[in-house]
Amino acid sequence: MVILYSSTYMVPELNQKIRREFALSFCFSKFYRWEFLLNLGKRVVVVGDFNIAPFAIDRCDADADFEKNMFRKWLRSLLRNSGGCFYDVFRSKHPERKGVYTCFSQRIGAEEFNYGSRIDHILIAGPCIHEDHEVEEYSIFDCHVTHCDILTEFKRGSSDTLSKWNGGRSTKLEGSDHIPVYVKLTDIPDLPVHSTPALAVRYLPEVRGWQQSIVSFLSKSQSLQQKEVALNLSSETSSELSSSQQNQGYSTARNQEKKEFFAKRKSPHSIKDTKRAKGSSSSQLTIKSFFKQPGEEPSFSSDQNFSDEVDICNSQDVICSKEKGNAALLEWQRIQERMKTSLPLCKGHREPCVARSVKKGGNIGRLFYVCARAQGPATNPEANCNHFQWASYKSKDKK
């Protein structure tokens, strides 16, 4: 069994010739390896994310030139109906089934209108396992594959809980943007105990010893646990030392701090100063003490009357901060409403667009407006209407 992940091959033509040639050579090198195993009489099962939809039926709203892509041609060349040796298990079991996809782009809200692609595949090739079937027509697909399907119930969100796409979602969807595919095999004998193949990745010098099993991702390493223990011990020691230092200076500085505090209350800046002190019945260094010159006596905040005064000042500050927060919230809501009225309307639904900016190229940073709805089939009037409009652009040279 080969578990495969392939990065996207659909890269732009401009300045990507070398990358495309490398990706295509990688595709053929994979096939040569699988062909070698098949020539040895082995059975090969390839599962994973190919990042390629082989047929137009496997992509929502595929255009007329969809199947002309070189990578799609390569994948179809592996299949039995194109002269290859592999079965695309799902398409072989469901040749006419439409509207079933395994991946939905999270950037365009593709889940909402089932706007996806079937890019996760199970390919299988080789003879059957029955000892009495030596004829070449008896393949592992014909004799042992009974069912294959896409688990659409695991698509992120549902019609009841999925929030409407409006240039984004108010709540993040949990889970993967892919949907699992499964195959059911029958009459498979128990495999004898066998060693790991010599060509397994775990034996490569570059990665040997890095990851022996998936358990390593689910448990903390010993070095990390030792670091956490050391940090906890150091924090406990520093807190005990700080507490002892505070208790030593508490009795000598208590009265002096009270006099300084009530003297400062007579000045117009007294309220600002009281924000820096915490009313507490226990000894505690003030922030101001950290800015004094070495040799000066640290100041402490304590005493019940002192605490009451600070509480009064703090309550007034809290009321002021709440009023400022409410005013800021109202102002932000007013700005948002103003932005809605200033946004252009999309041509299909006459609804406010969403603003985007160019991320690369000659127009990098320039704003434009698009329809706020989720992407969907062109035949669905409720889906994105593909409205596009540049924002007004003023040259810096013009005055």
N, C-alpha and C positions, 0 to 999 in steps of 0.2 A: 504494500500500500504506500502510495506517495501522497503526502499532504502538501499542498501547494498554495503559495500566495504570490501573485504577480502584481507588480505596480502598474499603474495606468499606462497604456500605450498610446492613448489618444492625445498626443502632444501637438502643439502648433507646428506648422511646417517651417516657420521662420527660425533660423538658427538652431534647428533641432535635428538636422540630418544625421549627425553622428550618434545622437541618442537613439534615434529610431533604428538605425542600422545595428546598434548594439542590442537593442531589445529584440529585434527580429532574429539575430544570431543566437540569443539566449533561448528563444522559443524553439529553434531547430535543434539546439544542443539537448534540450529536455526530451524532444521526440526521439533523438538518436539513442539516448539512454533507455527510454521505455522500449524502443524497438529491439535493442540488444537483449533485454530481459525476456521479451516475448520469443525471440529466436532460441533462447535457452529452454523454452517450453514452460516458462513461468506464467502466472496470471498476474496482471497488473491492474490495480485500482487507483485512479487518480482523483482526489477530492480536494476542493478548496475554492478560493476566490481567484478566478482567472482574469477578472477585470475585462472580459471580452464577452459581448453578446453576439453569438454566431449568426443568427438569422434575424430578419426584420420583425418576425413575430415575437422576438424576445426583447423588443424595445418599444416603449410607448411612443407613438408618433415618429416612427422611423421614416427617413426621407427616401427618395428613389435611389440614391447612391450609397445607401447604408451598407449593403453587403459587398461593396467594391473595396472596402478597406483591406489593406494587406494582412493585418492581424486577424481579421475575421476570416479571410480566405485561408490562412494557415490553420486556424482551429477547425474549420469545416473539412480541411484536407485530411484530418485525423479520423474522421467519422466514417462509418461503414457505407452510408448512402453516398459518399463522395469518393469511395475507393480506399478508405483507410481501414484500420483494424479495430478502432474503438467504437463503443456504443455511448452516445449521450443518453444516459439511462432515462432521465426525465422526458426528454423529447421523443425517445423511442417508445415510451409507454403512453405518452400523450401528444401525438403528432399534430393535432389540430387545436389544442387547447390554447386560448388566448387570454391576455390580461393577467397572467401570473408572473410575478417578478420577485427577485430576491434582494434588490438593493434600491433604496430611495434616498435621494440627495437631501440632506438636512438643511442645506443652504436655501432651498426654494420651497420648503414645506411639501415635498413630493408625496408624503403619505396621505395627505388629505384627499387627493383625487386619483390615487393609485398610479402616479406618474413615475414609473420605475424601469429597471432593466433586469434581465436574467443573466447575471454574470457569475454566479456560483454554480459549479457543475460537479457531477459525478460521472467520470468516464471509466469504462471497464472493458477489458479485453483478455483473451486467453482461452484455453480449452476448459471444458467442464471438469469436475472433480470425480465424476463417476468412472470407476475402473472399467466397466463394460462398454463405455462409449469412447471408442477410439477413432470414430469417424470425425473428420474435420468440421462437419456441420454442427456438431454438438459443442456449443460454446458455453462459457460460464454465464453469459447473459441469458441464453435460452433455457438453460437447465436450472439455474439457481436464483435468478432475480425474479421476484414475484410482484413487487410493488415499489413505487417511487413517487414521492410527492414533495411539495413545498408547504411548510407549516405556516400558512398565512395568518393563523391566529396569534403568532408571535410578532406580528408587525407592530411597531411602536405606536401607542395610542389606540383609541377605538372611537367609533362614532359617538359614543356617549360621553367619554372623558376628554377627547381631543379638543383642545381650544383652537378656535379659528385662527388661521394664519393672517397676520396683518403686517407684512414686512418683517415678521418675526413672531415669536410666541411669548406669551406672558409667563408660561411655565416651561421649564426644560423637560424634554422627553427623555425618559430613562431607557437604557438598553442600547443595542446596536442598531445601526441603520441597515443591517443585513438581516435576512430571514433564513433560518436553517432549512437544508434539504436533507431528506433521509431516503435510504434504500433498505428494503427488506429482502434478506437472502434466506433460502431454504436448503435443506439437505447438505449442510456444511458440516463435515466431520470435525471432531475435536482435534486441534492442532497439537502435535507432539512438542515437548519442551525443546526449545531451540535458542541458540545464542543470538546476540545482536549482530546484524550484518556488518561485515568489515568496512563497508562504505558508509556507515551511519555517520551523521555529522558529529556525534559525540567523540569520535576518534580523530577528528581533524585537529592538528596542533594548535590552530588559531583559537579554538573554542573548547578544547579538552579541559574538563574539570570546572567549567564555568557553571553549567546547568546540567545536573544529573536527572532532575525530575521537576515537575511543576510545583511540588511541595516547597521548593526553595523560594518561590514567589509568595507563598502564604505564611511563612514563618520568618521571624526576625533572625538575622545572623548573630553569632556569638559575639563578634566584635561590637555590633550595634548595641546589644544588651549591656556589655561592659561599659560602653560610653555613657548610657543612660544611668547606670548605677553610680558612676563617678560623678556625673552632674548632680544627681540627687544628694549625694554625700557632701559635695562642695557647697550646695545651696543651704543645706541644713547647718553646716559649720559656720557659714558667713552670717546666717540669721541669728545664731546663738551669740556670736561675737558682737554683733551690732546691738543686741538687746542688753548685753552686760555693759557695754560702753555707755549706753543711754542711761542706765540705772545709776551709774557712778556720778554723772553730771546733773542728774535730776534735782537732788536736794539743794545744790548750790545755786542753780540758775532759776529756780521756780519764781521767787519773789521778783527778781530783776525782770523777768519776762512779763509779768503782770504790769509792772510800772511802765515798761516800754509800750505795751499794747495800748493802755488807756491814754498815754501821752500822744500816741499817733492818732487816736480817734478824734483829737481836736483839730487835726489838719484836714484840708479838703480832700486829700488822697487816702483817707482812712479806709473807705469801703474797698478800694482796690487792694490795699494791703491785707485786709482781712480775708480776701479770697485765697491768699497763699497759705493760710493757717487752717488746720483741721481741729475742730473741737473734739477733745477726747479726754477721758478720765485717766488714760495711761500716758506715760512719757513718750514723746515722739519728736524727733528732729524736724525743724521747719526747713523749707526749701532754701530760705535765705541763709541758713547756716552753712550751706555748701559753697557759698560765694564769698565767705569771709576769709581774711588773710590768715595764714598759719599762726597759731599762738593765741588767736582770739577765742573767747569762751563761746561754745555752741549754745544756742537758745532752744528752749523747749516750750511746748504748748501744753498747758494743764490747768487745773483748777475749775471748779464748777461754774463760778461767775463768768470766767473767761469763755467757757464752753457755751453758756447761754448767749453771750454777746455774738459769738461766731455763728451760732444757729440762726439768730435773727437776721444777720447780714446774708447768710447763705440762702435763707428762704426768700429774701427779697431778690437775690440774684436769680434764683430758680424761676420766680414769677416773670422777671424781665426776659430771661432766656426763652421761656415758653411763648411769651408774646412775640419775640423776635422770630421764633421758629414758625409760628402760625402765619406771621406776615410773609415770611420767605416762601412758605408753602402756597399761600394765595397768589403771590407774585409769580411763582413758577407755573401754577395752573393757568394764570392769565397769559403767560408767554406761550404755553402749549396751545391754548385756544387760538391765539393770534397766528401761530405757525400753521395750524390747520386751515385757517381761512386764507393764508398766503400761498399754500401749496397748490399746484395745478391739479386738475381733475383728469383721470385717465379716460381715454376715448371709449372704452368698452362699457364701463359701469358708472361713469361720472362720479367717481369717488376720489378722495384725496390720495395723491401718490405718496410714495416714500422716497426720501432723498438718499442717494448713494454717491460715492466718489470713486474716481478711477484710481486703481492701485498701482498700475505700471504703464509704461509706454510714454508716448509724447504728451498725452493729456493727463499725466499723473496729477492727482489732487483736484481735478476739475469735477464739479458737482453735476449730477444728472438726476432725473426723476423717472421712476418706473411704477407700474401697477403694483398695488400692495397685496394683491391676492396671491394664493398659492399657485404654483405651476401645475398645469393639468393638460389633458388632451385638448387639441384645438377645437374639437367638436363640442366641448362642454362650455356653455356660456357662463357658468359660474366660476370657471377657472381664470387664471391670469390672462389678460387681454393683450399682453406683450407691448403695452404702451411704453414708449421711450421718448424722453425730452431732455435736451441739454438745459442746464440752468443758465441764466443770463451771464454772459462772460464779458468782463471789462478788462481791457489790456492795461498793464501797469504803465505803459508808455504814454497812454492818453491821460490828459489832465483836464 
